[in-house]
Amino acid sequence: MKRAFVYLSHKKQNGKVLVVEDTLEAFKLEISNVFEIGGDFRLFTENGCEIVDVRVIRDDEKLYVNCGDSKSCDTIESSLAKLSLNRCSEVSDWITLNVGGRYFTTSRSTLQSKEPLSMLARMFADDNNMYLMNPSATDSRGAYLIDRSPEYFEPILNYLRHGEVIIDKYVNPRGVLEEAVFYGIDSMIPHIQKIIEDSKSYDSNHALTRMDVVRALIKTSTSIELRFQGVNLAGADLNRLDLRFINFKYAFLSRCNLSGANLSYCCLERADLSHANLEGAQLLGVKALCANMEGANLKGCNMDDPHGNKALMEGVNLKVLRSVGQ
């Protein structure tokens, strides 16, 4: 069952909410009884199109009555002219949000049209000059304050604008999901959940690159253990990187270029280093229990720690070892 907002003119103070009847004649009779007007009138949509079949009326659509010569209604030309002005004023009804210190400017219709029951829509929904939900406080610039993450809010606002879920490569989709739940953007939630599931599948099969490793090194404090446990780094070019104290347990490092890299005090337990190039690598105090180094190049590797920490190579697979230094 559909309902419609019916007005006698472009002004919205005299509107009524009516159930849309099965036929246009029955619906017009109901309108005639409610507004106490004659039955000789025409119905128009907000963009000026005349209604000739109730099946085209959408739920919660705004409809306008034209009574011809009746003084209680505008003429069609006057009504459409005022509607045009009214639409222009709605389009220019801009709202500025201050989300976590970052400013976002958007229109009221953007916040309301896609998710009318969301928190953002209810904050700025004007129902007979009454907000359905009290807006937040404003700052010195008149922007509405929202104490949430701007990084995660941007994909949500863009979704309300064009209906597509687009998340930047370096933005965690889990954070966007939390914000979508907070704001009540229900139609967006399944899309983000699918992105998260797809990323899990992609990460499990996708080998990290040198840039991924460098980025992790830069972002991680030296006081925190960096873990690449079980990570796929096959074929990655990691030559001459400082990789000390990193946990590579069960990591897949096959055919990885680690020449000249500093792997001192790393955990390589059960890591796959088959056919990896470790020429000139520093392996002081490395723990490589049961690691697979079949076909690896260990030429010029340094395992001689002046402090006496011995490299643990118990159970290492060194079949077809190409060459070993000290």
C-alpha positions in Angstrom: 0.0 0.0 0.0 1.4 3.3 -1.1 0.9 6.8 0.4 1.4 10.2 -1.1 1.8 13.8 0.2 -0.9 15.9 -1.5 -0.8 19.7 -1.6 -3.3 22.3 -3.0 -0.4 24.4 -4.3 3.4 24.5 -4.2 3.2 25.6 -0.6 3.6 22.6 1.8 1.9 23.9 4.9 -1.6 22.7 3.7 -0.5 19.2 2.8 -2.2 15.9 3.6 -0.9 12.4 3.7 -3.3 10.1 1.8 -3.4 6.4 0.9 -3.1 6.0 -2.9 -6.3 4.2 -4.0 -6.5 1.5 -6.7 -7.8 3.8 -9.4 -7.2 7.4 -10.3 -11.0 8.2 -9.9 -11.1 6.8 -6.4 -8.0 8.6 -5.4 -9.3 11.9 -6.8 -12.6 11.4 -4.9 -10.6 10.9 -1.7 -8.7 14.1 -2.3 -11.9 15.9 -3.1 -13.4 14.8 0.2 -10.4 15.6 2.3 -9.8 19.1 0.8 -13.5 19.8 0.3 -13.0 20.8 -3.3 -14.8 19.8 -6.5 -13.9 16.8 -8.4 -12.8 18.8 -11.5 -9.1 19.0 -10.9 -5.8 17.6 -12.1 -2.9 16.0 -10.3 0.7 16.9 -11.0 4.1 15.5 -9.8 6.7 17.8 -8.3 8.4 18.2 -11.7 5.2 19.3 -13.4 4.0 16.0 -15.1 0.3 15.2 -14.9 -0.8 12.0 -13.2 -3.0 9.9 -15.5 -2.5 6.5 -13.8 -2.1 5.8 -10.1 0.4 3.0 -10.9 3.1 5.6 -11.7 2.8 7.2 -8.2 5.7 6.3 -6.1 5.5 5.7 -2.3 5.8 9.0 -0.3 5.7 11.1 -3.6 4.7 14.8 -3.4 1.6 15.5 -5.6 0.0 18.9 -6.4 -3.6 19.7 -7.2 -4.6 22.1 -9.9 -8.3 23.2 -9.8 -8.4 25.3 -12.9 -10.3 28.5 -12.0 -10.8 27.6 -8.3 -9.4 30.3 -6.0 -8.2 27.7 -3.6 -5.6 26.4 -6.1 -3.0 27.9 -8.3 -3.3 27.8 -12.0 -1.0 25.2 -13.7 1.3 27.9 -15.0 1.6 29.6 -11.6 2.0 26.3 -9.8 4.7 25.1 -12.1 6.5 28.4 -11.9 6.5 28.3 -8.1 7.5 24.6 -8.2 10.5 25.5 -10.3 11.5 28.2 -7.8 11.0 25.8 -5.0 13.2 23.2 -6.6 15.9 25.7 -7.1 15.8 26.7 -3.5 16.0 23.0 -2.5 19.0 22.4 -4.7 20.8 25.4 -3.2 20.0 24.2 0.4 23.6 23.4 1.2 24.8 21.9 4.5 28.4 22.0 5.8 29.5 19.2 8.2 32.6 19.3 10.4 33.5 15.7 10.8 36.5 15.2 13.0 37.9 18.6 12.0 37.5 18.1 8.3 34.8 20.0 6.4 32.3 18.4 4.0 29.8 20.4 2.1 26.8 18.7 0.6 23.1 19.3 -0.2 20.2 18.3 2.0 18.7 16.2 -0.7 22.0 14.1 -0.9 21.7 13.3 2.8 18.0 12.4 2.5 17.2 10.8 -0.8 19.1 7.5 -0.7 18.7 6.6 3.0 15.7 8.6 4.3 15.8 6.7 7.7 19.5 7.2 8.3 20.8 9.4 11.1 22.1 12.0 8.7 18.7 12.2 6.9 16.8 12.5 10.1 19.1 15.2 11.4 18.2 17.4 8.4 14.7 16.3 7.5 12.3 19.2 7.7 8.9 17.9 8.6 6.5 20.9 8.9 9.5 23.0 10.1 10.4 20.4 12.7 13.5 18.2 12.5 12.9 14.5 13.0 16.2 14.4 15.0 17.9 17.3 16.6 21.0 18.4 14.6 24.3 18.6 16.4 25.9 21.8 17.6 27.7 24.1 15.1 31.2 25.5 15.2 32.2 29.1 14.6 31.8 28.7 10.8 28.2 27.3 11.2 29.2 23.8 10.3 27.5 20.9 12.1 29.9 19.1 14.4 30.2 15.3 14.2 32.8 13.6 16.3 33.7 10.8 13.9 36.5 9.8 11.6 36.6 12.0 8.4 38.7 9.3 6.6 35.9 6.8 6.9 33.1 9.4 6.4 34.2 10.4 2.9 33.3 7.0 1.2 29.9 7.2 2.9 29.1 10.7 1.7 30.2 9.7 -1.9 27.9 6.7 -1.7 25.0 8.9 -0.8 25.9 11.1 -3.8 26.2 8.5 -6.5 25.3 5.1 -5.1 28.7 3.5 -5.6 30.9 2.1 -2.8 34.4 3.4 -3.6 37.0 3.0 -0.9 40.6 4.3 -1.3 43.3 1.7 -1.3 44.8 2.9 1.9 41.4 3.2 3.8 40.5 0.2 5.9 37.0 -1.0 4.8 36.3 -2.2 8.3 36.4 1.4 9.5 34.0 2.4 6.8 31.7 -0.5 7.8 31.7 0.7 11.4 30.7 4.2 10.3 28.0 2.9 7.9 26.5 1.1 10.9 26.8 4.2 13.1 25.1 6.5 10.5 22.5 3.9 9.6 23.4 3.6 5.9 21.8 0.1 5.7 22.0 -0.3 1.9 25.7 0.3 2.0 26.6 -2.3 4.6 26.3 -5.5 2.4 28.6 -3.9 -0.3 31.3 -3.1 2.3 31.0 -6.6 3.8 31.6 -8.1 0.3 34.6 -5.9 -0.2 36.1 -7.1 3.2 35.5 -10.8 2.2 37.0 -10.2 -1.2 40.0 -8.6 0.3 40.6 -11.5 2.6 40.5 -13.9 -0.4 42.8 -11.6 -2.3 45.3 -11.2 0.5 45.5 -14.9 1.0 46.6 -15.5 -2.6 48.4 -12.2 -3.4 52.1 -11.8 -2.9 53.2 -8.6 -1.2 55.7 -6.3 -3.0 58.8 -4.4 -1.9 56.6 -1.3 -1.5 54.2 -3.1 0.9 57.1 -4.2 3.1 58.8 -0.7 3.0 55.4 0.9 4.0 55.1 -1.5 6.9 58.6 -0.8 8.0 58.0 3.0 8.0 54.7 2.7 9.9 55.9 0.3 12.6 57.8 1.6 15.6 61.2 0.0 16.4 59.9 -0.9 19.8 57.1 -3.1 18.3 57.7 -6.5 16.8 56.9 -6.5 13.1 55.3 -9.8 12.0 55.0 -11.3 8.5 54.0 -14.7 9.8 52.5 -16.8 7.0 52.7 -13.9 4.5 53.2 -14.5 0.8 56.3 -12.6 -0.3 57.2 -15.0 -3.1 59.4 -13.3 -5.7 59.5 -10.0 -3.9 62.6 -7.8 -4.3 63.8 -7.1 -0.8 67.5 -6.6 -1.5 69.5 -4.4 0.9 66.5 -3.8 3.3 67.0 -3.7 7.0 64.7 -6.5 8.1 66.2 -7.2 11.6 64.1 -8.8 14.3 61.1 -9.4 11.9 59.1 -12.5 12.5 58.9 -14.4 9.2 57.6 -17.7 10.7 55.8 -19.8 8.1 56.3 -17.0 5.5 56.5 -17.8 1.8 59.8 -16.3 0.6 60.4 -18.6 -2.4 62.6 -17.0 -5.1 62.7 -13.8 -3.0 65.6 -11.5 -3.7 67.2 -10.9 -0.2 70.7 -10.2 -1.4 72.5 -7.8 0.9 69.5 -7.6 3.2 70.0 -7.6 7.0 68.0 -10.5 8.4 69.9 -10.6 11.7 67.8 -12.0 14.7 64.9 -12.7 12.4 62.6 -15.6 13.0 62.6 -17.8 9.8 61.2 -20.9 11.5 59.6 -23.1 8.9 59.7 -20.3 6.3 59.9 -21.3 2.7 63.1 -19.8 1.2 63.5 -22.2 -1.6 65.6 -20.8 -4.5 65.8 -17.4 -2.7 68.8 -15.2 -3.3 70.5 -14.5 0.1 73.9 -13.6 -1.4 75.7 -11.3 1.1 72.8 -11.3 3.5 73.4 -10.7 7.2 72.1 -13.7 9.2 73.5 -13.0 12.7 71.5 -14.9 15.4 68.8 -15.9 12.9 66.4 -18.6 14.0 65.7 -20.8 11.0 64.4 -24.0 12.6 63.2 -26.4 9.9 63.2 -23.7 7.3 63.2 -24.7 3.6 66.3 -23.3 1.8 66.5 -25.8 -1.0 68.3 -24.3 -4.0 68.9 -21.0 -2.1 71.9 -18.9 -2.8 73.8 -18.3 0.5 77.0 -17.1 -1.1 78.8 -14.6 1.2 76.2 -14.8 4.0 77.5 -13.7 7.4 76.4 -15.7 10.4 79.4 -14.8 12.6 78.0 -12.7 15.5 80.8 -11.0 17.5 78.5 -11.1 20.5 78.3 -14.9 20.4 74.7 -15.3 19.3 74.6 -18.4 17.2 72.3 -18.8 14.2 69.8 -21.7 14.8 69.8 -23.8 11.6 68.5 -27.1 13.0 66.5 -29.1 10.6 67.0 -26.7 7.7 66.6 -28.2 4.2 69.8 -27.3 2.3 69.4 -29.6 -0.6 70.9 -28.4 -3.9 72.5 -25.5 -2.0 74.2 -23.3 -4.5 77.0 -21.9 -2.4 77.8 -20.9 1.2 80.1 -18.2 2.6 81.3 -18.2 6.1 
